[in-house]
């Protein structure tokens, strides 16, 4: 299976397990919505790009094996934080604006 096809299949699974760090404010009467539903709603409402689109574009500039994906809320915007292992064996984290797909930061992890 090619890397892109694998990433696309993995993305479908990953979107269900995304971690949103933005807190949901609720009262005792309200049910707290699971993180994957918050992410799905944001995609359906056009607030963020689907993870499949993000991973396809990221693979063009930063190929590698994705090992972790998080959807965070930083500096007033949603950010995909994607950790991957490069073909050279480096572990890097790429932060992307979830609404535009623009790369915000790339850092090498230890």
N, C-alpha and C positions, 0 to 999 in steps of 0.2 A: 504494500500500500504506500503510495507516495506520501511525502511529508505533508503536503498541503491537504490532501484528502484526510489524512490522519488528524491534522489540526482542526479541520472542519467538523469531523465527527466528535473529536474531543470537546470542541467548543459547545456543541449541543448539550453535552453532559455538564460542562463547566458553567454554562449560564444558569443551570439549575442549582449550582452550589456556590454562586458568587457570594462574597462577603461584602455587605454594605456597612461601612463604619458610621454612616450618618444615622443619628438616633431618630427613632420614631417616637413622637410624643403621643401618649395615649392616656386615657383615663381608665379606671377600673372597669367601666362598662364597655369599652372598645376592645375588639380583638386586635392583637398585634399581628401585622402582616409579615409573613416570612420574607427573608431577604431576597430569595429568588423571584417572588411575586413583585416586590418593589422594583427589581431590575427589569423584569418582563414588562411591567407597566411603563417604566421609563422608556424602554425601546418602543413599545406600541404607541406611546404619546409623542414620539419623535424627539424626546429630550436627550437621548444618547443613541449612539450608533450600535448596531448589533455586534456582538463579540466576533462573529464570523468575519464581518467586514474589517474590524480592527486587526484581527490576526492575519488576514490575507494581505493587508497593506504592510503590516509589520514584517512579515516574512520577506518582503521585497528588499527592505533595508537592513533588517536584523534577522537573518535566518537562524534557526536553531530549534531545539526541542523545548516546548513550553512545559514548565514544571509547576507553575502556580499563577493563578489569576485572581486579583481582588478588584472590587469596585469600591473606591474610597470617595469621601467627600472632603476635598482639601481646598483651602483658599477660595471658598465660595463656588466651587465647581466640582463636578464628578470627574474622577480620574481613574482610568484603568491602570493598575499596577501589574505588570506582567514580568515574571521571572522566567528566564530561559537559559538553556545551556547552548552556547554558540558551537559551531562546527570545530572551533579551536579548543573547546573544552572549558571555556570561561563561563561562570555564572554571572549574568547581568540582569539588572532590573530596568525596565523601560516604563516610564510614566507617560501616559497619553491622555489628552483631553478627551473625555468620553463623548462629548457632543460633536467634536470636529475631527478627531483622530490625529490631531497634531501632536508630535512628540514633544514633551515638555522637558524630560530629563532622561539621561541614560547613565547608569552608574554600575560599576563592577562590584559585585559582592565578594566577600571573603569566603 
